[in-house]
Amino acid sequence: MTVRVRMFAGLRHLVDDQELEVPLPAGATVGVLRDALIERYPVLDGFLSTLVFAIDEEVQPPERVLRDGELVEVIPPIAGGRR
């Protein structure tokens, strides 16, 4: 199966693309996707522990099983505050 992965903010610059297609075995989970991204883009390794994986605008746990063609959004932590 293949899932689409949309990278947000500075992540798209680290992988040099905003949307990726990642082949995964049937029954793969968000955690398997995370590991596949590290293998494909080692530069992400230091960031992945702080990233949020969302599907349909809902944060997903690592054990969430993915479906073929699904869009997974990878969002870095967002900092805010007063200026």
N, CA, C and O atoms as CSV, one atom per row, in Angstrom:
chain,resi,resn,atom,element,x,y,z
A,1,MET,N,N,0.849,-1.181,0.000
A,1,MET,CA,C,0.000,0.000,0.000
A,1,MET,C,C,0.884,1.229,0.000
A,1,MET,O,O,2.075,1.157,0.299
A,2,THR,N,N,0.292,2.346,-0.335
A,2,THR,CA,C,1.007,3.621,-0.349
A,2,THR,C,C,0.175,4.647,0.399
A,2,THR,O,O,-1.034,4.748,0.192
A,3,VAL,N,N,0.832,5.414,1.276
A,3,VAL,CA,C,0.155,6.528,1.935
A,3,VAL,C,C,0.804,7.829,1.481
A,3,VAL,O,O,1.982,7.877,1.127
A,4,ARG,N,N,0.009,8.857,1.505
A,4,ARG,CA,C,0.524,10.191,1.190
A,4,ARG,C,C,0.871,10.864,2.506
A,4,ARG,O,O,0.157,10.725,3.499
A,5,VAL,N,N,1.969,11.588,2.499
A,5,VAL,CA,C,2.427,12.274,3.710
A,5,VAL,C,C,2.647,13.734,3.366
A,5,VAL,O,O,3.427,14.061,2.472
A,6,ARG,N,N,1.959,14.603,4.074
A,6,ARG,CA,C,2.120,16.041,3.873
A,6,ARG,C,C,2.953,16.601,5.027
A,6,ARG,O,O,2.608,16.448,6.198
A,7,MET,N,N,4.055,17.250,4.664
A,7,MET,CA,C,4.966,17.829,5.651
A,7,MET,C,C,4.660,19.318,5.819
A,7,MET,O,O,4.433,20.029,4.840
A,8,PHE,N,N,4.657,19.770,7.049
A,8,PHE,CA,C,4.353,21.169,7.346
A,8,PHE,C,C,5.583,21.918,7.832
A,8,PHE,O,O,6.544,21.330,8.327
A,9,ALA,N,N,5.521,23.228,7.676
A,9,ALA,CA,C,6.535,24.174,8.175
A,9,ALA,C,C,7.924,23.784,7.676
A,9,ALA,O,O,8.092,23.432,6.508
A,10,GLY,N,N,8.918,23.846,8.561
A,10,GLY,CA,C,10.302,23.586,8.173
A,10,GLY,C,C,10.572,22.161,7.750
A,10,GLY,O,O,11.606,21.883,7.144
A,11,LEU,N,N,9.658,21.245,8.060
A,11,LEU,CA,C,9.866,19.849,7.668
A,11,LEU,C,C,9.940,19.700,6.158
A,11,LEU,O,O,10.716,18.894,5.644
A,12,ARG,N,N,9.127,20.481,5.445
A,12,ARG,CA,C,9.138,20.355,3.980
A,12,ARG,C,C,10.495,20.735,3.402
A,12,ARG,O,O,10.888,20.232,2.349
A,13,HIS,N,N,11.212,21.621,4.088
A,13,HIS,CA,C,12.548,22.001,3.611
A,13,HIS,C,C,13.567,20.904,3.917
A,13,HIS,O,O,14.516,20.702,3.159
A,14,LEU,N,N,13.369,20.198,5.029
A,14,LEU,CA,C,14.291,19.121,5.381
A,14,LEU,C,C,14.208,17.950,4.413
A,14,LEU,O,O,15.215,17.292,4.148
A,15,VAL,N,N,13.020,17.683,3.884
A,15,VAL,CA,C,12.853,16.564,2.952
A,15,VAL,C,C,12.759,17.044,1.507
A,15,VAL,O,O,12.631,16.238,0.585
A,16,ASP,N,N,12.822,18.347,1.316
A,16,ASP,CA,C,12.808,18.972,-0.007
A,16,ASP,C,C,11.531,18.666,-0.791
A,16,ASP,O,O,11.552,18.528,-2.014
A,17,ASP,N,N,10.418,18.565,-0.055
A,17,ASP,CA,C,9.129,18.329,-0.694
A,17,ASP,C,C,8.026,18.571,0.328
A,17,ASP,O,O,8.244,18.411,1.529
A,18,GLN,N,N,6.852,18.952,-0.139
A,18,GLN,CA,C,5.728,19.165,0.776
A,18,GLN,C,C,4.881,17.908,0.924
A,18,GLN,O,O,4.359,17.623,2.002
A,19,GLU,N,N,4.748,17.156,-0.172
A,19,GLU,CA,C,3.928,15.946,-0.096
A,19,GLU,C,C,4.700,14.770,-0.672
A,19,GLU,O,O,5.272,14.854,-1.759
A,20,LEU,N,N,4.706,13.676,0.073
A,20,LEU,CA,C,5.452,12.484,-0.298
A,20,LEU,C,C,4.493,11.314,-0.461
A,20,LEU,O,O,3.393,11.319,0.092
A,21,GLU,N,N,4.913,10.321,-1.216
A,21,GLU,CA,C,4.217,9.043,-1.268
A,21,GLU,C,C,5.159,8.024,-0.649
A,21,GLU,O,O,6.308,7.889,-1.069
A,22,VAL,N,N,4.663,7.307,0.352
A,22,VAL,CA,C,5.502,6.358,1.070
A,22,VAL,C,C,4.887,4.963,0.951
A,22,VAL,O,O,3.774,4.737,1.425
A,23,PRO,N,N,5.602,4.024,0.322
A,23,PRO,CA,C,5.104,2.650,0.260
A,23,PRO,C,C,5.300,1.971,1.610
A,23,PRO,O,O,6.350,2.110,2.238
A,24,LEU,N,N,4.282,1.235,2.049
A,24,LEU,CA,C,4.314,0.539,3.330
A,24,LEU,C,C,3.655,-0.824,3.166
A,24,LEU,O,O,2.848,-1.019,2.257
A,25,PRO,N,N,3.992,-1.762,4.035
A,25,PRO,CA,C,3.300,-3.064,3.975
A,25,PRO,C,C,1.850,-2.919,4.424
A,25,PRO,O,O,1.523,-2.027,5.208
A,26,ALA,N,N,0.995,-3.786,3.932
A,26,ALA,CA,C,-0.413,-3.787,4.359
A,26,ALA,C,C,-0.470,-3.929,5.873
A,26,ALA,O,O,0.291,-4.696,6.463
A,27,GLY,N,N,-1.373,-3.189,6.494
A,27,GLY,CA,C,-1.536,-3.246,7.940
A,27,GLY,C,C,-0.556,-2.375,8.703
A,27,GLY,O,O,-0.508,-2.435,9.931
A,28,ALA,N,N,0.233,-1.562,7.996
A,28,ALA,CA,C,1.207,-0.696,8.658
A,28,ALA,C,C,0.501,0.333,9.535
A,28,ALA,O,O,-0.632,0.731,9.265
A,29,THR,N,N,1.187,0.749,10.579
A,29,THR,CA,C,0.659,1.724,11.529
A,29,THR,C,C,1.371,3.064,11.374
A,29,THR,O,O,2.326,3.193,10.608
A,30,VAL,N,N,0.895,4.041,12.104
A,30,VAL,CA,C,1.554,5.351,12.136
A,30,VAL,C,C,2.999,5.183,12.614
A,30,VAL,O,O,3.898,5.852,12.106
A,31,GLY,N,N,3.225,4.302,13.577
A,31,GLY,CA,C,4.582,4.043,14.061
A,31,GLY,C,C,5.482,3.472,12.978
A,31,GLY,O,O,6.655,3.835,12.895
A,32,VAL,N,N,4.953,2.590,12.152
A,32,VAL,CA,C,5.718,2.031,11.037
A,32,VAL,C,C,6.037,3.138,10.032
A,32,VAL,O,O,7.144,3.197,9.497
A,33,LEU,N,N,5.073,4.003,9.781
A,33,LEU,CA,C,5.305,5.145,8.893
A,33,LEU,C,C,6.412,6.025,9.450
A,33,LEU,O,O,7.306,6.436,8.711
A,34,ARG,N,N,6.363,6.316,10.736
A,34,ARG,CA,C,7.397,7.138,11.376
A,34,ARG,C,C,8.776,6.519,11.135
A,34,ARG,O,O,9.717,7.219,10.762
A,35,ASP,N,N,8.893,5.216,11.347
A,35,ASP,CA,C,10.177,4.536,11.143
A,35,ASP,C,C,10.609,4.585,9.685
A,35,ASP,O,O,11.795,4.741,9.395
A,36,ALA,N,N,9.660,4.454,8.766
A,36,ALA,CA,C,9.978,4.516,7.336
A,36,ALA,C,C,10.483,5.908,6.950
A,36,ALA,O,O,11.381,6.042,6.119
A,37,LEU,N,N,9.903,6.935,7.558
A,37,LEU,CA,C,10.358,8.299,7.275
A,37,LEU,C,C,11.779,8.523,7.777
A,37,LEU,O,O,12.576,9.183,7.110
A,38,ILE,N,N,12.101,7.979,8.946
A,38,ILE,CA,C,13.470,8.104,9.469
A,38,ILE,C,C,14.454,7.400,8.546
A,38,ILE,O,O,15.535,7.918,8.265
A,39,GLU,N,N,14.075,6.219,8.079
A,39,GLU,CA,C,14.960,5.472,7.187
A,39,GLU,C,C,15.176,6.222,5.875
A,39,GLU,O,O,16.291,6.274,5.357
A,40,ARG,N,N,14.113,6.795,5.352
A,40,ARG,CA,C,14.179,7.513,4.069
A,40,ARG,C,C,14.846,8.877,4.207
A,40,ARG,O,O,15.562,9.318,3.308
A,41,TYR,N,N,14.609,9.541,5.333
A,41,TYR,CA,C,15.145,10.886,5.581
A,41,TYR,C,C,15.789,10.918,6.968
A,41,TYR,O,O,15.158,11.371,7.923
A,42,PRO,N,N,17.023,10.450,7.097
A,42,PRO,CA,C,17.686,10.398,8.408
A,42,PRO,C,C,17.735,11.754,9.127
A,42,PRO,O,O,17.814,11.798,10.355
A,43,VAL,N,N,17.689,12.846,8.379
A,43,VAL,CA,C,17.719,14.174,8.986
A,43,VAL,C,C,16.523,14.390,9.919
A,43,VAL,O,O,16.591,15.241,10.806
A,44,LEU,N,N,15.446,13.650,9.743
A,44,LEU,CA,C,14.253,13.790,10.578
A,44,LEU,C,C,14.390,13.108,11.940
A,44,LEU,O,O,13.600,13.377,12.845
A,45,ASP,N,N,15.372,12.241,12.094
A,45,ASP,CA,C,15.491,11.435,13.310
A,45,ASP,C,C,15.437,12.273,14.588
A,45,ASP,O,O,14.765,11.886,15.544
A,46,GLY,N,N,16.114,13.386,14.623
A,46,GLY,CA,C,16.127,14.226,15.818
A,46,GLY,C,C,14.826,14.963,16.082
A,46,GLY,O,O,14.621,15.485,17.178
A,47,PHE,N,N,13.949,15.012,15.098
A,47,PHE,CA,C,12.698,15.755,15.228
A,47,PHE,C,C,11.486,14.872,15.503
A,47,PHE,O,O,10.499,15.341,16.070
A,48,LEU,N,N,11.545,13.610,15.112
A,48,LEU,CA,C,10.344,12.786,15.110
A,48,LEU,C,C,9.705,12.588,16.477
A,48,LEU,O,O,8.497,12.365,16.556
A,49,SER,N,N,10.469,12.663,17.542
A,49,SER,CA,C,9.865,12.482,18.868
A,49,SER,C,C,8.945,13.646,19.238
A,49,SER,O,O,8.113,13.515,20.136
A,50,THR,N,N,9.087,14.769,18.562
A,50,THR,CA,C,8.261,15.940,18.869
A,50,THR,C,C,7.165,16.185,17.840
A,50,THR,O,O,6.384,17.126,17.981
A,51,LEU,N,N,7.097,15.354,16.812
A,51,LEU,CA,C,6.139,15.574,15.739
A,51,LEU,C,C,4.781,14.970,16.052
A,51,LEU,O,O,4.663,14.004,16.805
A,52,VAL,N,N,3.770,15.562,15.458
A,52,VAL,CA,C,2.397,15.076,15.579
A,52,VAL,C,C,2.005,14.512,14.219
A,52,VAL,O,O,2.252,15.128,13.182
A,53,PHE,N,N,1.388,13.328,14.239
A,53,PHE,CA,C,0.874,12.706,13.020
A,53,PHE,C,C,-0.643,12.804,13.082
A,53,PHE,O,O,-1.268,12.327,14.029
A,54,ALA,N,N,-1.230,13.430,12.062
A,54,ALA,CA,C,-2.680,13.656,12.060
A,54,ALA,C,C,-3.301,13.092,10.787
A,54,ALA,O,O,-2.702,13.106,9.712
A,55,ILE,N,N,-4.530,12.592,10.951
A,55,ILE,CA,C,-5.339,12.130,9.826
A,55,ILE,C,C,-6.710,12.772,9.994
A,55,ILE,O,O,-7.316,12.685,11.062
A,56,ASP,N,N,-7.190,13.410,8.946
A,56,ASP,CA,C,-8.468,14.126,9.007
A,56,ASP,C,C,-8.485,15.121,10.177
A,56,ASP,O,O,-9.479,15.249,10.892
A,57,GLU,N,N,-7.372,15.809,10.347
A,57,GLU,CA,C,-7.206,16.860,11.366
A,57,GLU,C,C,-7.293,16.337,12.804
A,57,GLU,O,O,-7.522,17.116,13.730
A,58,GLU,N,N,-7.113,15.021,13.001
A,58,GLU,CA,C,-7.108,14.451,14.343
A,58,GLU,C,C,-5.772,13.784,14.598
A,58,GLU,O,O,-5.296,13.002,13.775
A,59,VAL,N,N,-5.168,14.090,15.733
A,59,VAL,CA,C,-3.895,13.493,16.118
A,59,VAL,C,C,-4.080,11.987,16.292
A,59,VAL,O,O,-5.063,11.531,16.878
A,60,GLN,N,N,-3.119,11.225,15.773
A,60,GLN,CA,C,-3.224,9.764,15.790
A,60,GLN,C,C,-2.109,9.146,16.630
A,60,GLN,O,O,-0.979,9.632,16.609
A,61,PRO,N,N,-2.414,8.084,17.365
A,61,PRO,CA,C,-1.391,7.376,18.133
A,61,PRO,C,C,-0.552,6.483,17.213
A,61,PRO,O,O,-0.976,6.179,16.098
A,62,PRO,N,N,0.627,6.062,17.665
A,62,PRO,CA,C,1.499,5.221,16.837
A,62,PRO,C,C,0.870,3.897,16.410
A,62,PRO,O,O,1.254,3.348,15.377
A,63,GLU,N,N,-0.087,3.369,17.176
A,63,GLU,CA,C,-0.680,2.074,16.842
A,63,GLU,C,C,-1.835,2.160,15.849
A,63,GLU,O,O,-2.407,1.136,15.474
A,64,ARG,N,N,-2.184,3.373,15.422
A,64,ARG,CA,C,-3.283,3.566,14.453
A,64,ARG,C,C,-2.918,2.908,13.126
A,64,ARG,O,O,-1.888,3.241,12.540
A,65,VAL,N,N,-3.739,1.983,12.646
A,65,VAL,CA,C,-3.506,1.291,11.374
A,65,VAL,C,C,-3.885,2.224,10.220
A,65,VAL,O,O,-4.933,2.870,10.234
A,66,LEU,N,N,-3.002,2.271,9.225
A,66,LEU,CA,C,-3.204,3.136,8.062
A,66,LEU,C,C,-3.922,2.388,6.947
A,66,LEU,O,O,-3.880,1.160,6.870
A,67,ARG,N,N,-4.585,3.161,6.082
A,67,ARG,CA,C,-5.266,2.604,4.914
A,67,ARG,C,C,-4.567,3.081,3.637
A,67,ARG,O,O,-3.984,4.164,3.600
A,68,ASP,N,N,-4.635,2.271,2.621
A,68,ASP,CA,C,-4.032,2.612,1.336
A,68,ASP,C,C,-4.582,3.945,0.837
A,68,ASP,O,O,-5.794,4.162,0.840
A,69,GLY,N,N,-3.690,4.837,0.410
A,69,GLY,CA,C,-4.080,6.121,-0.142
A,69,GLY,C,C,-4.366,7.195,0.889
A,69,GLY,O,O,-4.620,8.343,0.524
A,70,GLU,N,N,-4.329,6.850,2.164
A,70,GLU,CA,C,-4.658,7.813,3.221
A,70,GLU,C,C,-3.633,8.951,3.254
A,70,GLU,O,O,-2.459,8.750,2.942
A,71,LEU,N,N,-4.088,10.136,3.634
A,71,LEU,CA,C,-3.223,11.297,3.782
A,71,LEU,C,C,-2.894,11.478,5.256
A,71,LEU,O,O,-3.786,11.627,6.092
A,72,VAL,N,N,-1.604,11.463,5.561
A,72,VAL,CA,C,-1.123,11.680,6.926
A,72,VAL,C,C,-0.374,13.002,6.948
A,72,VAL,O,O,0.541,13.219,6.153
A,73,GLU,N,N,-0.758,13.874,7.850
A,73,GLU,CA,C,-0.089,15.171,7.983
A,73,GLU,C,C,0.909,15.091,9.134
A,73,GLU,O,O,0.581,14.644,10.233
A,74,VAL,N,N,2.128,15.532,8.857
A,74,VAL,CA,C,3.180,15.528,9.867
A,74,VAL,C,C,3.437,16.980,10.260
A,74,VAL,O,O,3.854,17.799,9.441
A,75,ILE,N,N,3.177,17.277,11.535
A,75,ILE,CA,C,3.191,18.651,12.012
A,75,ILE,C,C,4.227,18.809,13.129
A,75,ILE,O,O,4.192,18.074,14.115
A,76,PRO,N,N,5.143,19.760,12.976
A,76,PRO,CA,C,6.116,20.001,14.042
A,76,PRO,C,C,5.456,20.723,15.217
A,76,PRO,O,O,4.350,21.245,15.077
A,77,PRO,N,N,6.125,20.756,16.374
A,77,PRO,CA,C,5.555,21.486,17.498
A,77,PRO,C,C,5.404,22.956,17.134
A,77,PRO,O,O,6.209,23.524,16.397
A,78,ILE,N,N,4.368,23.540,17.664
A,78,ILE,CA,C,4.098,24.954,17.388
A,78,ILE,C,C,4.334,25.739,18.654
A,78,ILE,O,O,3.768,25.437,19.705
A,79,ALA,N,N,5.175,26.750,18.546
A,79,ALA,CA,C,5.457,27.605,19.688
A,79,ALA,C,C,4.787,28.940,19.450
A,79,ALA,O,O,4.710,29.420,18.319
A,80,GLY,N,N,4.322,29.510,20.483
A,80,GLY,CA,C,3.681,30.814,20.372
A,80,GLY,C,C,3.955,31.621,21.624
A,80,GLY,O,O,4.669,31.181,22.525
A,81,GLY,N,N,3.402,32.755,21.662
A,81,GLY,CA,C,3.599,33.588,22.835
A,81,GLY,C,C,3.422,35.045,22.490
A,81,GLY,O,O,3.077,35.411,21.366
A,82,ARG,N,N,3.662,35.844,23.466
A,82,ARG,CA,C,3.531,37.285,23.263
A,82,ARG,C,C,4.824,37.868,22.760
A,82,ARG,O,O,5.911,37.360,23.036
A,83,ARG,N,N,4.688,38.922,22.033
A,83,ARG,CA,C,5.856,39.638,21.522
A,83,ARG,C,C,6.150,40.796,22.410
A,83,ARG,O,O,7.100,41.538,22.161
